Amino acid sequence: MINDKNLIAGSTALMLLSLLKEGDCYGYEIIRRIRERSGDAFRFREGTLYPVLHKMEQDGLLSSYRSEAENGKTRTYYRITDKGVKQLASEKAKWEEFSAAVNRVASGNAYAV
């Protein structure tokens, strides 16, 4: 499990937007899917996840709606917005540039100018 909060914070929006681009999810489902897909490297807690989701909703990247699940519970689902899709593209581009640069430094490869 990765415990470095700075590393996680810098990639949270990318992970959440990527997941929600595939389809609407409720909070616990988001936590479970990220944990599974990361090979148990990322374990979000509800107290960490929901403030991020609410901030992203305030910023117009997500919207939410309530729906009754098969078990009768009412859940809040989150959906990516058009603005969120654009932000996801930007986040992916930044991540690719950042990770490529870190890999060049870590591997000792020089950047061809």
Rosetta blueprint (number, residue, H / E / L):
1 M L
2 I L
3 N L
4 D L
5 K H
6 N H
7 L H
8 I H
9 A H
10 G H
11 S H
12 T H
13 A H
14 L H
15 M H
16 L H
17 L H
18 S H
19 L H
20 L H
21 K H
22 E L
23 G L
24 D L
25 C E
26 Y E
27 G H
28 Y H
29 E H
30 I H
31 I H
32 R H
33 R H
34 I H
35 R H
36 E H
37 R H
38 S L
39 G L
40 D L
41 A L
42 F L
43 R L
44 F L
45 R L
46 E H
47 G H
48 T H
49 L H
50 Y H
51 P H
52 V H
53 L H
54 H H
55 K H
56 M H
57 E H
58 Q H
59 D L
60 G L
61 L L
62 L E
63 S E
64 S E
65 Y E
66 R E
67 S E
68 E E
69 A L
70 E L
71 N L
72 G L
73 K L
74 T E
75 R E
76 T E
77 Y E
78 Y E
79 R E
80 I E
81 T L
82 D H
83 K H
84 G H
85 V H
86 K H
87 Q H
88 L H
89 A H
90 S H
91 E H
92 K H
93 A H
94 K H
95 W H
96 E H
97 E H
98 F H
99 S H
100 A H
101 A H
102 V H
103 N H
104 R H
105 V H
106 A H
107 S H
108 G L
109 N L
110 A L
111 Y L
112 A L
113 V L
